[in-house]
Amino acid sequence: MDRRRTPAELESTASAGNAAVPGPGSGSAAGDSANASLPVLPPALAKAQESFVAIWGQMGATWGISRTMAEVHALLYITGEPMCTDDVMERLAISRGNASMSLRALVDWQLVTRTHKRGDRKEYFTAEQDVWMVLQAVVRERMKREVQPVLQSLYELRDATEAARPGNEALTSPTGNALTTPHNARVDAMIELISVIEQMGEKLSALPSDELRDVAQSVAQSE
């Protein structure tokens, strides 16, 4: 089972003799191949990055993603540097399988892109640094995974109570109509709401990130 290092553990390790902490980018003096691309970070910076990763990981559930996937994204974002799978494993103390699976998922979400370094056969990953583009990527995936399936189910539910549908002749009776009409009205209201959310998501996701920022700030500042 993977065990992630807490900020307190990392600081304790780093502060011995005011030593710095390995981070993503360049090698260790011992020549450890697992740390070959990790630079030295000041203890305060290492602690701050660990805390950011932990906070972002807690938000993962609200995105509909796993904690590990959120932590990998947070690490790549807050360091701002290309990292290989080994770097991610080292910094987060997770298995290769967890690291690889999370990186692939982040690439699918368009939150992370693959890159290479000249003379290095390893595959590296970089996180999108424009936070508004990050928001757009998350909105697109949430729309695809949650909003659109719900909307489709609501349409199917609405179709099931159409009076013209074979087998629904009883719905045209006074009793059936009295029960079905308010039911359909409630379903239609929900379809309208989810449809508007879908349309808003599509439009916001299609905007250039600077325009999205301006729109969001304008709405936030309006009275």
Residue pairs with C-beta under 8 A, 6 or more apart in sequence:
2 92
2 93
2 94
2 95
2 98
3 93
4 71
4 92
4 93
4 94
5 13
5 50
5 93
6 50
6 54
7 47
7 50
7 51
7 54
10 21
10 46
10 47
10 50
11 43
11 46
11 47
13 21
14 20
14 21
14 41
14 43
14 46
14 47
15 43
18 43
19 43
20 40
20 41
20 42
20 43
20 46
21 40
21 41
21 42
21 43
21 46
22 28
22 35
22 38
22 39
22 40
22 41
22 90
23 38
23 39
23 40
23 41
23 45
23 46
23 49
23 79
23 91
24 37
24 38
24 39
24 75
24 79
24 81
24 83
24 87
24 91
25 37
25 38
25 39
25 79
25 81
26 37
26 38
26 39
26 40
27 35
27 36
27 37
27 38
28 35
28 36
28 38
34 86
34 89
34 90
35 90
36 86
37 83
37 84
37 86
37 87
38 87
38 90
38 91
41 49
49 75
49 78
49 79
52 74
52 78
53 71
53 74
53 75
53 78
53 92
54 71
55 74
56 70
56 71
56 73
56 74
56 77
57 67
57 68
57 70
57 71
57 74
58 67
58 70
59 70
60 66
60 67
60 69
60 70
60 71
61 67
63 70
63 138
63 142
64 141
64 142
64 145
64 146
65 105
65 109
66 102
68 92
68 94
68 98
68 102
69 102
69 105
69 106
71 92
71 102
72 88
72 92
72 99
72 102
72 103
72 106
73 102
73 106
73 111
73 112
73 127
75 83
75 88
75 91
75 92
76 83
76 88
76 106
76 112
76 125
76 126
76 127
77 127
77 128
77 129
77 134
80 127
80 129
81 126
82 115
82 117
82 124
82 125
82 126
83 91
83 124
83 125
83 126
84 122
84 123
84 124
84 125
85 96
85 99
85 100
85 103
85 122
85 123
86 122
88 94
88 99
88 102
88 103
88 125
89 95
89 96
89 99
92 99
103 112
103 125
106 112
106 125
106 127
107 113
107 114
107 125
109 137
109 138
109 141
110 128
110 137
110 140
111 127
111 128
111 134
111 137
111 138
112 125
112 126
112 127
112 128
113 125
113 126
113 128
114 123
114 124
114 125
115 123
115 124
115 125
115 126
116 122
116 123
116 124
117 124
128 134
128 137
130 209
132 209
132 210
132 212
132 213
132 216
133 209
135 212
136 204
136 205
136 207
136 209
136 212
139 201
139 204
139 205
140 201
140 205
142 201
143 198
143 201
143 202
143 205
147 194
147 197
147 198
147 201
148 198
150 194
151 191
151 194
151 195
151 198
154 187
154 190
154 191
154 194
155 191
157 187
158 184
158 187
158 188
158 191
159 165
161 168
161 171
161 180
161 183
161 184
161 187
162 168
162 171
163 169
163 171
163 172
163 177
163 180
170 176
171 177
171 180
204 212
204 215
207 215
